[in-house]
Amino acid sequence: MIIGIDIGTQSLKVVVLDDHLKVCGSASSTYQPTFPKSGWAEQDPEFWTAALAPTIARALSASGAQPGNICGLGVGGQLDGCIAVDRACKPVHSCLIWMDRRAEKEILGLPLDEIRAKSGVVPDATHMAAKIRWLKANVPAADGCLFHQPTSYVVHRLTGRAVMDHGLASTTMLYGLASRAFDEQLLELFGIDKAVLPALADATDRAGTLNAEGARLTGLAEGIPVAVGTGDDFSTPLGGGIVEPGRLACVLGTAEVVGAVHSEPVIDTRDLVQTHAFVGNRFFIENPGWLSGGALAWFKDTFRLSNFAELDALAEAVSPGAEGITFLPALSGTMAPEWVASARGCFYGLASAHGTGHMARAVLEGTAFAMRDVLERLIEMGLEIEAIRLLGGGAKSRTWARIRADLTSLPVEISEAIDTAPIGSALLAAVAVGVQPDLLTAASRVGGVAETIEPTLQHKTAYEDGFANYRKLFETLKPIF
């Protein structure tokens, strides 16, 4: 049996898969990030390692398996975190997680076009290179440290080996897509020595085996192979069966990650989407996400709704277009139609005749409008999209799924498995230990579709008008962001 782990922002999730890749048990443990200052976001790496053993134990119990039944372990997790560790892999500072923006000044004056052209990513303070530069300048203990992302940090703790897959490396602003290696010119631009970064390997390679500390942290036996692992933006579509071109992966979590697999490393000169190394020598071209499920959670809490089903019911009572209300999904800045960190969300078009239901529908539609921004850009860049596959917790909402089908005139597939990130991590381990021959085969055995929602053409005009209004609202507000 195989264990897959996902290190999320708000929880650590574990699944147990049998040799046929059926989920036999799962469990999760929750924790939260902290926000010391405006624009700062941190998380104690100890939260992740402390959660491993109890969460694995509960997943094993749910599956009816014993620790001795486990033959491999795979790890995935949140992207763009940065952890400085000493040579014993002890953190000297909290992890600067993906939403941390304190390193804005660290990219000023750099040749952004050159960084984009080589790395394929949008030059931005959220990426690891900027955060390394900030830590080196502001945390004396970081001098001489090794720098990890969450996945590579946990793998290092479990195996004693500092290693990172090409997908994670391609998010750092230090990796050359063409060379498939850390790029000497990019390293020089940021003043970073390659020696302070983990070694590179494929996600399905063995990082090593559980050492004594790894066994203590997981409650499993020493010697169990551990895959190199990858980031959750890649393990999630993988666990949802997406490894070939043709489908838009739409991951509806706290943030909404939207992307698709492509055979060529095309790069977006408009800085809306990023190009990352993906399994099978392919590329995953994506927007890393805006607050989407998080916006729904904010709305539910602010308007004191009992649950998300109530939000859906309110929205269902309102016709497409929300009777003229437009919501700009920018509660933590916009990532579509442009990246603007200082942007903030708003409702436009409110009148005395509007109520909570109109606003609920506007939130569902506004977040979907941002997805369409990304979809249109991917198509402009030459990607073929035949359907949308919804993954993540938000895929439980048929209302949200229906909106996306009608808005794009594409069929929307709702995945059988909701939390596919730990499944994707488990697939990496299954290949690493030889339970599966390769990832294409493994992915073909997961990713079942529970339901396909076909678009309703009668709503097309309402959504075209709503999308146009959303774009106009963004352009109108840009001067005051």
Backbone hydrogen bonds, N-H to C=O, Kabsch-Sander energy under -0.5 kcal/mol:
donor,donor_aa,acceptor,acceptor_aa,energy
2,I,17,L,-2.8
3,I,72,G,-2.1
4,G,15,V,-2.3
5,I,74,G,-2.1
6,D,13,K,-2.5
7,I,76,G,-2.3
8,G,6,D,-1.1
8,G,11,S,-2.0
12,L,29,S,-2.7
13,K,6,D,-2.4
13,K,11,S,-0.5
14,V,27,A,-2.7
15,V,4,G,-2.4
16,V,25,G,-2.6
17,L,2,I,-2.8
18,D,22,K,-2.0
21,L,18,D,-2.2
24,C,16,V,-3.3
24,C,22,K,-0.6
25,G,16,V,-1.1
27,A,14,V,-2.0
29,S,12,L,-2.0
31,Y,10,Q,-2.0
34,T,42,E,-2.8
40,W,37,K,-2.2
42,E,34,T,-2.8
43,Q,95,C,-1.5
47,F,44,D,-2.2
48,W,44,D,-0.5
48,W,45,P,-0.7
49,T,45,P,-1.7
50,A,46,E,-2.7
51,A,47,F,-1.1
52,L,48,W,-0.8
52,L,49,T,-0.6
53,A,49,T,-0.6
53,A,217,L,-1.1
55,T,51,A,-1.9
56,I,52,L,-2.9
57,A,53,A,-2.5
58,R,54,P,-1.9
59,A,55,T,-2.2
60,L,56,I,-2.7
61,S,57,A,-2.3
62,A,58,R,-2.4
63,S,59,A,-1.5
64,G,60,L,-1.3
65,A,60,L,-1.4
69,N,66,Q,-2.4
70,I,67,P,-1.4
71,C,1,M,-3.0
72,G,1,M,-0.8
73,L,225,P,-1.6
74,G,3,I,-2.4
76,G,5,I,-1.9
77,G,230,T,-0.8
78,Q,7,I,-2.4
82,C,96,L,-1.1
83,I,148,H,-2.5
85,V,83,I,-0.5
85,V,146,L,-3.1
86,D,90,K,-2.2
89,C,86,D,-2.4
92,V,84,A,-2.5
93,H,84,A,-0.6
95,C,43,Q,-2.4
96,L,82,C,-2.3
97,I,41,A,-1.5
97,I,95,C,-1.0
100,D,97,I,-2.3
101,R,39,G,-3.6
104,E,101,R,-1.0
106,E,103,A,-1.2
107,I,104,E,-1.2
108,L,105,K,-0.8
110,L,107,I,-1.6
112,L,110,L,-1.6
115,I,111,P,-2.0
116,R,112,L,-2.6
117,A,113,D,-2.5
118,K,114,E,-2.0
119,S,115,I,-2.7
120,G,116,R,-2.6
127,H,124,D,-1.5
129,A,172,T,-2.0
131,K,127,H,-1.5
132,I,128,M,-2.8
133,R,129,A,-2.1
134,W,130,A,-2.0
135,L,131,K,-2.7
136,K,132,I,-2.6
137,A,133,R,-1.5
138,N,134,W,-1.9
139,V,135,L,-2.5
142,A,139,V,-2.4
143,D,140,P,-1.6
145,C,142,A,-2.2
146,L,85,V,-2.7
147,F,196,V,-2.9
148,H,83,I,-2.7
153,Y,149,Q,-2.5
154,V,150,P,-2.3
155,V,151,T,-2.4
156,H,152,S,-2.2
157,R,153,Y,-2.3
158,L,154,V,-2.2
159,T,155,V,-2.3
160,G,156,H,-2.7
163,V,161,R,-0.9
164,M,199,A,-3.0
166,H,201,A,-0.7
169,A,165,D,-2.3
170,S,166,H,-1.9
171,T,168,L,-1.9
172,T,169,A,-1.7
174,L,169,A,-0.5
176,G,181,A,-3.1
177,L,118,K,-2.3
177,L,175,Y,-0.6
180,R,176,G,-1.9
181,A,176,G,-0.9
183,D,174,L,-2.7
187,L,183,D,-2.6
188,E,184,E,-2.1
189,L,185,Q,-2.3
190,F,186,L,-1.7
191,G,187,L,-0.7
191,G,188,E,-0.6
192,I,187,L,-2.7
196,V,193,D,-2.2
197,L,194,K,-1.7
199,A,162,A,-2.0
201,A,164,M,-1.6
205,D,202,D,-1.6
207,A,205,D,-0.6
207,A,226,V,-2.7
208,G,226,V,-1.2
210,L,224,I,-2.1
211,N,158,L,-2.4
215,A,211,N,-2.7
216,R,212,A,-2.0
217,L,213,E,-2.8
218,T,214,G,-1.8
219,G,215,A,-2.3
220,L,215,A,-0.5
223,G,210,L,-2.5
224,I,221,A,-1.1
226,V,208,G,-2.8
227,A,73,L,-2.5
228,V,205,D,-2.2
229,G,203,A,-1.9
230,T,75,V,-1.2
232,D,77,G,-2.9
234,F,231,G,-1.5
235,S,231,G,-2.4
236,T,232,D,-2.0
238,L,234,F,-1.7
239,G,235,S,-2.7
240,G,236,T,-1.2
241,G,238,L,-1.7
242,I,237,P,-3.2
243,V,241,G,-0.9
246,G,384,E,-0.6
247,R,244,E,-0.6
248,L,387,A,-2.7
249,A,247,R,-0.7
249,A,259,G,-3.0
250,C,248,L,-0.6
250,C,389,R,-2.5
251,V,249,A,-0.6
251,V,257,V,-3.0
252,L,250,C,-0.8
252,L,391,L,-3.2
253,G,251,V,-1.3
253,G,255,A,-1.8
256,E,290,W,-2.1
257,V,251,V,-1.5
257,V,255,A,-0.7
258,V,287,N,-1.7
259,G,249,A,-2.1
260,A,285,I,-2.0
261,V,247,R,-0.5
262,H,283,F,-2.7
266,V,264,E,-1.7
269,T,267,I,-0.8
271,D,268,D,-1.2
274,Q,286,E,-3.5
275,T,120,G,-2.6
276,H,274,Q,-0.5
276,H,284,F,-2.0
278,F,282,R,-2.5
281,N,278,F,-0.6
282,R,279,V,-1.1
283,F,262,H,-2.6
284,F,276,H,-2.2
285,I,260,A,-2.8
285,I,283,F,-0.6
286,E,274,Q,-2.4
286,E,284,F,-0.6
287,N,258,V,-2.9
290,W,256,E,-0.7
292,S,254,T,-1.7
292,S,290,W,-0.8
293,G,253,G,-1.6
294,G,254,T,-2.5
296,L,292,S,-1.8
297,A,293,G,-2.3
298,W,294,G,-2.3
299,F,295,A,-2.3
300,K,296,L,-2.9
301,D,297,A,-2.5
302,T,298,W,-2.8
303,F,299,F,-2.6
304,R,301,D,-0.9
305,L,300,K,-2.8
311,L,307,N,-1.2
312,D,308,F,-2.4
313,A,309,A,-2.3
314,L,310,E,-2.3
315,A,311,L,-2.2
316,E,312,D,-2.5
317,A,313,A,-0.9
317,A,314,L,-0.6
318,V,315,A,-1.8
322,A,319,S,-1.7
324,G,321,G,-1.6
325,I,322,A,-1.2
326,T,348,Y,-2.7
328,L,346,C,-2.7
330,A,328,L,-2.1
332,S,333,G,-0.7
333,G,330,A,-1.3
334,T,340,V,-2.2
340,V,334,T,-2.2
340,V,338,E,-0.8
343,A,340,V,-1.4
345,G,330,A,-0.7
346,C,328,L,-0.9
348,Y,326,T,-2.6
354,H,351,A,-2.0
359,M,355,G,-1.6
360,A,356,T,-2.6
361,R,357,G,-2.4
362,A,358,H,-2.1
363,V,359,M,-2.1
364,L,360,A,-1.9
365,E,361,R,-2.6
366,G,362,A,-3.0
367,T,363,V,-1.9
368,A,364,L,-1.2
369,F,365,E,-2.3
370,A,366,G,-1.5
371,M,367,T,-1.3
372,R,368,A,-2.0
373,D,369,F,-1.8
374,V,370,A,-1.6
375,L,371,M,-2.5
376,E,372,R,-2.8
377,R,373,D,-1.7
378,L,374,V,-2.5
379,I,375,L,-2.1
380,E,376,E,-2.2
381,M,377,R,-1.6
382,G,379,I,-1.6
383,L,378,L,-2.3
385,I,383,L,-0.6
386,E,246,G,-3.4
386,E,384,E,-0.5
387,A,246,G,-1.1
388,I,411,P,-2.5
389,R,248,L,-3.0
390,L,388,I,-0.6
390,L,413,E,-3.1
391,L,250,C,-2.6
392,G,418,I,-2.3
394,G,252,L,-3.0
395,A,392,G,-1.9
396,K,393,G,-1.6
397,S,394,G,-1.7
398,R,396,K,-0.8
401,A,397,S,-1.9
402,R,398,R,-2.8
403,I,399,T,-2.1
404,R,400,W,-1.7
405,A,401,A,-2.0
406,D,402,R,-2.6
407,L,403,I,-2.3
408,T,404,R,-1.5
409,S,405,A,-1.7
410,L,405,A,-0.8
412,V,453,I,-2.5
413,E,388,I,-3.8
413,E,411,P,-0.5
414,I,451,E,-3.1
415,S,390,L,-1.7
415,S,413,E,-0.6
416,E,448,G,-3.3
420,T,418,I,-1.2
424,G,420,T,-2.6
425,S,421,A,-1.9
426,A,422,P,-2.1
427,L,423,I,-2.1
428,L,424,G,-1.5
429,A,425,S,-1.5
430,A,426,A,-2.5
431,V,427,L,-1.9
432,A,428,L,-2.3
433,V,429,A,-2.2
434,G,431,V,-0.8
435,V,430,A,-1.8
436,Q,430,A,-1.8
442,A,438,D,-2.3
443,A,439,L,-3.3
444,S,440,L,-1.4
445,R,441,T,-0.5
445,R,442,A,-1.4
446,V,443,A,-1.2
447,G,239,G,-0.6
450,A,414,I,-2.7
450,A,448,G,-0.5
451,E,414,I,-1.1
453,I,412,V,-3.2
454,E,452,T,-0.6
457,L,455,P,-0.7
459,H,456,T,-1.6
460,K,457,L,-1.7
463,Y,459,H,-2.1
464,E,460,K,-2.6
465,D,461,T,-2.4
466,G,462,A,-2.2
467,F,463,Y,-2.7
468,A,464,E,-2.1
469,N,465,D,-2.2
470,Y,466,G,-2.1
471,R,467,F,-2.2
472,K,468,A,-2.3
473,L,469,N,-2.6
474,F,470,Y,-2.1
475,E,471,R,-2.3
476,T,472,K,-2.3
477,L,473,L,-2.0
478,K,474,F,-1.4
480,I,477,L,-1.9
481,F,477,L,-0.6
481,F,478,K,-1.3
